[in-house]
């Protein structure tokens, strides 16, 4: 099967794509914000609620046992998908944001003191900045910033000066949600590890587009959101090397995260339940497993090859639009183009595109420092994935040219 035929087959799995917006075929190019869900994932949620729904890890019933088994199978699927050594290294969370906040609390309690330093990339999403800032305020620690150059590449050589004996953690995205840059993680992590510094990788924009092997990249922690990889909202995971997770204290107390509770002393559960207090979104987690199985069954290598071809085409076509200014020039990139055209305002462009059936994102993309770097107030961002087509990219370009004419 060639990639074009494969794309048609994949696309048919996503019911939402087959609809009209203001009388025109929907062209969904806001995949970096959230992805659409295949029929298989939607049906999985219905199936769990119709067949095995029962609270996990507590019920003695057959239903409870079946539901718990499906939840733990999903954990194993996540572990396998990112090549963790063991499912004990996978903590289910409500998404990237919760995973980073969990880590900022737990890692902070264990390893961060007054005077410690945390490094974040300048191009990070607010989710990978603000929790670290809050930790630094709480602990009187210092937040340091690894800058990027005007092409959108991190200035990795600056790590040599930034890292010092007070550095505790380096927090870097796998790929930027604004500039599309794929960060050279293996080099960054090697530099950090050579100086004894642990690394958190924010995989929110990477896992759905790039081969992700936490052992190969040697990340100490890796986080991602389910809704950006074709799974339901309110799902995601934190991966951590077992020997590190074992040293961290729990971040929330409640049911399921304990072995025994007495007023004198509480004994916490083993990994990973120590970090999963209360009734979790187990139905969502099972559907996240389904989404990852869906991708694996379709063939990750084929999906990645198609996306690369589409990205090359899209970047070439978008660059031809008169007066366009693209932000982020990395060759190694995911399917994201952020831009401004002539002197038009980003939100005006977005609204006109929407009336033409083309959904994009506009504004600051939850990445104020990145936008501020370029001295602008916001951007238009088109982001595509394996169910998008070259025809849709053509429609985007035509719509953009029309929008600019209307605004001039
Ligand atoms: N990190 C990056 C790079 C992102 O793109 C996003 C969302 O856009 C997040 C973190 C936050 O993800 P969520 O809102 O799903 O927790």
Boltz pocket constraint, residues with backbone or C-beta under 6 A from the ligand:
constraints:
  - pocket:
      binder: B
      contacts: [[A, 32], [A, 33], [A, 94], [A, 95], [A, 96], [A, 97], [A, 98], [A, 125], [A, 127], [A, 128], [A, 173], [A, 175], [A, 176], [A, 177], [A, 202], [A, 204], [A, 205], [A, 225], [A, 227], [A, 365], [A, 366]]
      max_distance: 6.0
